[in-house]
Structures are given as structure tokens and as C-alpha cells.
Amino acid sequence: MNAPAEPAGDVAYAAASGLLGSFWLLVAIPLASAAVLLLLGRRADRWGHWLGVAAIGASFVLGLTYFFQLRGLENKSAELSLWDFIAVGDLHVDFGLLFDPLAAVFVLLITGVGFLIHLYAVEYMAHDEGRRRFFAYFNLFVAAMLLLVLGNNYVMLYFGWEGVGLASYLLISFWYGRPSAATAGKKAFLMNRVGDAGLAIGIFIMFATLGTTQYDEVFNGVGSLTGTTVLVLGLLLLLGAAGKSGQFPLQAWLPDAMEGPTPVSALIHAATMVTAGVYLIARSNPVFSANSTLQLVVVSVGALTLLLGCIIGAAKDDIKRVLAWSTVSQIGYMFLGVGLGGGAYALAIIHLLAHGFFKANMFLGAGSVMHGMNDQVDIRRFGGLSKYMKVTWITFMMGWLAIIGLPPLSGYFSKEPIIVAAFTRDDWTAWLFGGAALLGAGLTAFYMTRLFVLTFHGPKRWTEDIEHPHESPKLMTIPLILLAIGSVVAGGLMVWNDGLASWLTPVLGEAGEEHHAVLSHTVITILSLVVTIAGAGLAWSLFRNGTATEPQPAGVLVTAARRNLYTDAFNEAVFEKPGIFLTRALVFLDNRGIDGLVNGLAAAVGGGSGRLRRLQTGFVRSYATSILTGALLVVAAFLAVQAGWLA
Amino acid sequence: MTELKLPSIDYAALAPILIMLGAALLGVLVEAFVPRRHRHLVQLSLGLLAVLAALVMVIFNADDRLITAGGALAVDGPTLFLQGAILVLAAMSLLLIGERSVERGGAFVAQAAVTAESVEDRRQAEGSNGATEVYPLASFAIGGMLIFVAANDLLTMFIALEVFSLPLYLLCALARRRRLLSQEAAMKYFLLGAYASAFFLFGVALVYGFTSGIPGRPAGVDFATIHAAVGESPASQVLLFAGMALLSIGLLFKAAAAPFHVWTPDVYQGAPTPVTGFMAACTKVAAFGALLRVFHVAFAGAAWDFTPVLGAVAVLTMLVGAVLAVTQTDIKRLLAYSSIANAGYLLVGVLAPSRDGLAGTMFYLAAYGFSVLAAFAVVTLVRDADGEATHLSRWAGLGKRSPFFAAVFTFILLAFAGIPLTSGFMSKFAVFAPALDADQAWLVVAGVLTSMVLAFPYLRVVVMMWLSEPGESTPTVTVPGGLTSAALMIGVLATLVLGVVPGPLLDLANGAAEFVR
């Protein structure tokens, strides 16, 4: 097992100075743009989308500038305290931001890939009446995500976290007229709430035990906490992370989130939202590194989810759902990485960035396919599109080759080290997690090849209404091309000379000395290439000639996979049913028990009132009697008191 | 006790009382000499002017802390605060009494023997502006109340009691509508009032007996003498306690505390609504002013002994008021029981023997007076062809017919229920907190529990007004004339302001919360 990398015993951030003093603009620009678009309403319909694109573009340019500024800094951090956000008693929360290497790479990913997706969406949403509203939400989404990664304390992170949740809800159910979209939005929101509650309680624990939520103070104070506190805190943070990142057991919302317009899926899966969980764990690395049980849980969640995603992805026919489950699976790899700790933190971040490129590439590619195929999403009804959509085909191929980890494309450089790291554990768990990662690589190759082949090659299985699929306009293909280039080269560039890993060292700590894996590096590399090629080859041979246009009866495993490995049924049985039962029981208890008690009391009061009322006869004589009785009682009482006094 | 030059009378300090009584006498002359058609305006102006002048004098005297008129009257902080409260509330009451635009001839009738709506009645209503005798009567009552809260011996207190009670009995009988009910109410009030006065007077006699026999000090019923006697009198303690009991019965009767509350619902229902408001606000202030003085000044030495008894009375009062309010079907009776329950809460404040307790009670009296007058002002407006529609079923759906007045009344009811941001919350807090400090938690518990019970009838009215569909018989709210509007506005604003920024009035009460002996 890796020795927990010591992230510099005392974490300290330098105050922002010079040009970096203005990095709050990164958040402010998209936010202002979103506000303008929402407030101006229809008046901004004609140019609103360009404002949205420009806002993200400006943020990206600024992000690049700040990035280069940061490179020149000694301390590699810039902290900005804008104002005292909450000051109640001992409780102080800054509205503060932090720009450091980890935040910087996230900013570049979010704004860079986000910009390309925005550009693509201009054309994709061209015929939608709500394009301006769409771009307002889009900008809000990016702004919230930027706030999430730029906050210098957990409350700021939580702000962004909730903002992302809100924006994703608005975007997933963007076509709220469709019941499925509205339901999907609600599902995403509710499942996120579960995670959010975990994160919120985690933050409360920080308040209670450390009295602060500032990153530096929390990380420096972790050592003073008991093991149990750290475990509970970490598990709660993990729950939050699992909710946002679609990890087991909160993964079910992510595939349903495909109900939103395709650029939304791309943004959720590549640039924002799902990466938030990985960011949270990477950012909180001092917490997670402090408890090995915690790390084991994270690794287990990652390994389980990556297999779950692969298996289900292999059985799905909806092009976007396959990609969605592939995201679940890839994020699983990242969780595996951050769970392994030490040098693997950086590996997870590298995979996250690489994934950002190729997943955005493929989602937008899928959108391009749908654009040309009358919004058809069933890969059983595609086939042979390579001839008609050359650009989409080539760019998608780059994404495909990248994700299955073919050298020298991105995925190879980012995923393969994680597989190696998974084998680098001291005990038998090396075999377990390493094996899972390896198996996942093979399955990934299988289902992605299936997707690619069924879509672009083999016989045409189109529905009758399609005669001649067309390539998408330039505004959509240019982002595709740029992302494809990213898919090809990003991975190699990032690992070049350990560039990114060493860049992240101030945040994630030293890699620590190299532990030798249970298998040699070379063997693992060869193995992973073998399973990848085997998976891809199997898929190619199976689907080269197309497939039935309808799902065929299949074996137990495929049926299970088609039904999401019964995870929905599991959720239904374990959470939904008991939840509904609990609600009903509570309603029953409330109606019969509490209301009964209250009503009983009320009835007693009412009855007593009715009876007492009869004493109010209206006759002066009975009133006088009442007064006399009262008078006698009062006099007697006084005299009784007095008698006691005398005695 | 300080040396007093017996004949010295500080006329400036007594000016508010003299002004009110003078105005009342002048009012009698106005009745005799001013032509009928001018009388109403003259009387109303005279009454309001007198109240304002008296109020100005109270403010002018604000720093007085003295005993004058041969020890009969004490002009000190509580006196001035309560006199001020009575005068402000009386001004609002006069506005309500003076309203003539809601009903021809106002709520009062001069010749009660004439059948309502008969030809003579109509002719009378056309010919006159209603009974203008109400103004001198009200002025006498106000003057009596001003004396009552200043009285520094039991005889003065008794005289003041009669001075303000007798006009009230008459005022109760003058309702234009439902005359028999009104006259019956007045009769009951008079008989029971006389009955209670007898208790009071008997108590005075017993206490006088108790004070005799102290070496070097003549017997007397001034509070300084009683205070001294409580500690050192050789006479039997039975005299003291029996006397104290009988005295408190007379006062508790006026304060409408159980079991001496029996007259309240009938009289509140039967009396003309402006008079009911006047009684609920001003009589309450006067009665509790006297209770405070008697128990904080004269019998302070026996606090350990009267607290449990009066505490039991307070709890019983709260219970009776709250529980009986639940089944009321008439808005005026509902408000009467609410007034009874409030007497219980006020007693809690009386039994908190601290400066805060005294200040809290005085704050409560003022705040409650504003709210209850506003409530009765709304009651005068909800009417149909037969006058005020006081049966609760008639208020169903009022929110749809007249959202503004329903909202105003809802706000007042919420204040009664003690919802924060209303004066009701602040005043309950102001009496309960000192009671807790004085280790009277049982009173506070009873207070909070009965408040919960009492919230039900209030909210029931709110629910009826807003959530029921207006029926055929739902009356409309008459557009109020300027006078009622002014009174209503003052009451509602005070209820709101005292709930949001109670600080100034609480400070004022706190600064005034010290008796002179």
C-alpha cells in the first residue's frame, strides 16, 4: 500500500496579488451573462447565445492568463477573500476564492471544453425557441461549477455544488413539456439531494469539530481529529461526491439525465457536474489520506461502479445512454485513482481531463449523428454512417480509440497508469482492484467498439423516414475537430515529463516512493492492451454485419444489464418502497396518533368549554352566586395561607 | 413617610383629572344649553380636546414623583404612564363613540323606551345626532379612571371606582340596536358592580381595623399606613387577610378575573360596541393600575401570602377565558372571553414583584388596549340591515368580500394569539419573562398552555374569514367614516409598531416603573 503522501504538514495559501487579484472575474462573467440573459428575456433572443459563448470564451482566456501567472508564482496559490460571508458568534465563513494548480486545471477544462460545447450548442439549438434561456442556464451551470472549484472553503464549494444541482435540474428538464424530461430532471435533483445532504452534514461536522470550513484550516486540523471522526467526515464527503459524480449507489440519475439536449449531456459529462465529485475528493485529499479504511471504501466504490457502468453500457441501445454509462464507468476509474491515494490522485485528475476531451467529443459526435438522423438515438437503427458523415465519423473514431486506451491516444496515457496503480497494493486487494480495472478496460473496449461499429459501419438499418443523412454544419464540426485533436494528444501532453503530476504536487502531495506492483509494469501494460484488443476485436466481429433492429431475447446477464443490473430495482426495493412505506406510516401516525391526540385534546377542551358554558346562564342571581362562591373561596384561601403563616 | 403639609394640593399634578372632570361638567351644561343639532359636534370636540389637554398635562408632568391632596393621590411613574395610556385609549374610544356615518345617529339612542326602527325612532334619529349624553358620561368615566390609578388610599380608590363605574353602567344601556339586550346587560353590570363594590368596601373596613393600634400612628387606609401595619400591627392577621381578600375581589371584578368574570360576556355583548371597546381597553388599564398599586404598595409586605392565592386566580382566569372562548359563536362574546384570558396574563405580570414585572404589565395594558380597540372598531363595521353582524357564522367568507378589513382583523387576531412581530408577542413576553425570573414558572406554563388553546378560536375566525365561501348572509363591511378609520388605523399601527420596535415604549414603562410611598 502506498504510504499516505504527506501534503505539506501545514497547508498555507498566499494572498492573491497583481493580475491574479481579479480572478473572481472567472465566476462573475458567466454569472453576469446568465443574469443578463434571464432578465432581458425575449429582447435578448437574437444575440443572447453569442453573449453566452463570449462569456465562456472570456473566462477561458482569463483562465489561461491566470494559469500562466500562477506558473510564475513561488507558492503556486492565490487566495482572495472578498467579504465576510457569514459571521455569527464563533462562526466565520469568508466569501473567499482560491486559485491553485488543482483549481487552475479545472478552470481550464471547464471553460475550454465548455466553450467548445457552447459553440456547438449555438447551431444545435438553433431551431429551439428557448435558445436564449438555454444559454442562460448553460452560463449559470459553468459559473456554478467555477465557483465550486474556485472556493477557498467548503461553504463556497457547497454554494457552487448547489448551483450546479440547480442548473443541471433546469437543463435536464429543459424540454419540460416532455414528461420523461421532467421526470429525469426530478430524478437527478432528488438523487443529488441525497448526496448533497451528506456533504452538508460533513460540513456541519467540520464546523462542530474544527470550527472552520476554510480548506487550509481544515486540512491542517485533520490531524487533531479522532479516526472515527475522520472516517465519518470522509464517508459523508464521499456520499456527496457519489451523488454528483453518479457513483454507486447514486448512479441512476446520470443515464436518465440524457433527456436534456445533447450539449447538456456533454457539459454534464465532460466539463461540469460529474467531475465535481472527483474534485471534492482530490481537494479533500488530506482528509482521505488520513484514514486507510476511508480510502478502501473509495476504491471499492470506484471499482464496483466502473464494472457496473461497463456491463450495463454493453447492453444499452440508446447511443447517449451507452455514453452515459461509459461516463459512470470512467468516473469509477477516477474514484479508483483518488481512492488509491498518493501519486494516484494526479493520475485520476489526468484521466479526468483526458476524459473531458474524448467524452465531450463523443457526446457532441452523438449529437451530430442525431442531428443528421432525425433525432434517432437507437444504435440498432444506425449503421453505415461513415460514408455520409465524414467529419463526425473521424472525430468520433478518435474519441473511441482514446477511450478504449489505444496507444498513443489520450486514454492510454491516462487510464493505463490507473490500472497499474490498482495493482500496486500490498495485499490481495491488489488482485481484486487491479483485476477489476483490467476487466473494465476489456469491457470498455467491447461496448465502445459495439457502439462505434453499429453506428458508423455495417449495413444501414435506418428507419424509413431517413433518406440521406447529412453532415452537421461547420459550427458543430469545428468543435468536434478541436475536441478530437484534444482526444488524441491531450493525454500524451499531460504525462510528458510528468508535467501535470508535478504541477499538481503542491496540492496533492508528492507521489511518494514507487511501490512495486504485484505484477511488473510491463506485464500489466501488455495485459491491458491484450484485453482491450480482445474486447474490441470481439465486438468488431460480432457487430461488423450489423444487428437486429429490435432487442432480441438474451441470456440472464444481458437481460440484467439491460435492466441496469437491477440497480433501479434495488433502489426501488431498498429506498423507494421503504421510503413510501415510511411516509405512509408517518402520515398514518400523524393522522391517527398525533392528530388523534391533538384532536382528542381539542375535543376535551371543546367539551369542557361546552359544559362550562352552561354555567353562564344569563341570570344575575346565578352570577351573584358564582361571585359569592368565588369570594368565599378567595377569603378562605387567604385565611388558610394566613393560618399557615401563624403556625 | 415623608412629612406632608396636609392642605397642600399640587394642582398642576392633578390637572389631567381636573380637566377631564371639568370637561364632563361642561358637557352637562352643553347638553342643557347648546341647540340639539350642534350638540354632537360640540360634545365630541369638547371630549377630544379635554382628553388631549389632559394628555398634554400628563406629558408635562412626566417627571413628577409626589403624593398630594393630603395623601389621597400619588402622582408617580406608574400613575402617569397609566393615565397616559388611559387617555390615548380614551381618545380612540371617543373617536369610535363619535362615529355617525356608519349608522344614522350613531350606535347610541337617547330614548331607550322607543322601539327600534319604529316611526318615533326614525324621527328621533333624523332629528338628533343620537344621544350626546354619552360624551359627558364618558368624560366622567375617564376622569374616574384617572383618579383610580392615582388613588393613594382605599377610600379615594373606592370613590374613583364608583365615579367611573356609574357612567359605564349607563353607557352600556344606550345601544341603538338590540336594546333589550343592552338594557339587560347594563342592569346586570350595575347589580353585580354594586355587589362587588360592597365587597371592596367591607375589605376597606377590615383593613382599617387592622391598622389601628400601632403605637404612634393613627389608623388609616392610606397605603403608607397599611404598608407599615403589615409588618408591625398588633391586630389580628385575620383582619388583614380577610380585608385583603375582599378588597381584591372588588378589584378583580373590574379586571374581569375568574370567578368574578361572569358579567363580562353578557355586558360586552350587550353594550354598544364602542363602549365595549372602551371598557375592554380603559377599564382594564384602570383596574390593573389599582391592583398594581394595592399589591405593590400597600400589601407589598404580604407578597409571600397573596401570591399563591392570586396565582390560582390567574390560572383559573386564563383557563376559563381560553376554554370558554373555544365554543363561542358571537364575536363580541369571543372577544370578551379573550379579554378575560388576558386578565389572567396581566395577573401573571402583577405577581412578578420586580421593576420588570411592573413595566411589563404596564406595557401589556397599553399594547392590549390598542389591539382590542382596533378589534372592536372592525366589529362596528361588519354589519347588515339589522346592524352589526356579530354571529361568527356571518363572518364566513369575509376575506373574499372585503379582503382589506379581513386582513386587518386577521392581523389583530394574530396579535391576540401572540404571534411574533405583533405587540401581542412582545407584551406576553414582557410579563412572562419577569414571572420566570420571580420563580413563578407555573404561571408561565399555564399562560403558554392557555395561549395555545386560545389560538384555536382566533385561528378559527381567520380560517372562516379566508377559507369559507361567502354565503348569502355574509355581510359586507361598511366603509368606515373618518373617525373609525382613524381609531382603527391607530390601533393597527400601534399593534404593528409595538411588535416590531417595542423598545421605546418598554423603556418608557421601565423608567416609570417605580411607585412612591
Chai-1 contact restraints between the chains, C-beta under 6 A:
chainA,res_idxA,chainB,res_idxB,connection_type,confidence,min_distance_angstrom,max_distance_angstrom,comment,restraint_id
A,V605,B,V323,contact,1.0,0.0,6.0,A-B,restraint_1
A,V605,B,V326,contact,1.0,0.0,6.0,A-B,restraint_2
A,V605,B,V453,contact,1.0,0.0,6.0,A-B,restraint_3
A,G606,B,V326,contact,1.0,0.0,6.0,A-B,restraint_4
A,G608,B,V323,contact,1.0,0.0,6.0,A-B,restraint_5
A,S609,B,V323,contact,1.0,0.0,6.0,A-B,restraint_6
A,S609,B,L324,contact,1.0,0.0,6.0,A-B,restraint_7
A,S609,B,V326,contact,1.0,0.0,6.0,A-B,restraint_8
A,S609,B,T327,contact,1.0,0.0,6.0,A-B,restraint_9
A,G610,B,T327,contact,1.0,0.0,6.0,A-B,restraint_10
A,L612,B,L324,contact,1.0,0.0,6.0,A-B,restraint_11
A,R613,B,T327,contact,1.0,0.0,6.0,A-B,restraint_12
A,V620,B,K188,contact,1.0,0.0,6.0,A-B,restraint_13
A,V620,B,L191,contact,1.0,0.0,6.0,A-B,restraint_14
A,Y623,B,L192,contact,1.0,0.0,6.0,A-B,restraint_15
A,Y623,B,V262,contact,1.0,0.0,6.0,A-B,restraint_16
A,A624,B,Y195,contact,1.0,0.0,6.0,A-B,restraint_17
A,S626,B,P259,contact,1.0,0.0,6.0,A-B,restraint_18
A,S626,B,V262,contact,1.0,0.0,6.0,A-B,restraint_19
A,I627,B,F260,contact,1.0,0.0,6.0,A-B,restraint_20
A,G630,B,P259,contact,1.0,0.0,6.0,A-B,restraint_21
A,G630,B,F260,contact,1.0,0.0,6.0,A-B,restraint_22
A,A631,B,I249,contact,1.0,0.0,6.0,A-B,restraint_23
A,V634,B,A245,contact,1.0,0.0,6.0,A-B,restraint_24
A,V634,B,I249,contact,1.0,0.0,6.0,A-B,restraint_25
A,V635,B,A242,contact,1.0,0.0,6.0,A-B,restraint_26
A,V635,B,A245,contact,1.0,0.0,6.0,A-B,restraint_27
A,A637,B,V309,contact,1.0,0.0,6.0,A-B,restraint_28
A,F638,B,F241,contact,1.0,0.0,6.0,A-B,restraint_29
A,F638,B,A245,contact,1.0,0.0,6.0,A-B,restraint_30
A,F638,B,V309,contact,1.0,0.0,6.0,A-B,restraint_31
A,L639,B,F241,contact,1.0,0.0,6.0,A-B,restraint_32
A,V641,B,D305,contact,1.0,0.0,6.0,A-B,restraint_33
A,Q642,B,Q237,contact,1.0,0.0,6.0,A-B,restraint_34
A,Q642,B,F241,contact,1.0,0.0,6.0,A-B,restraint_35
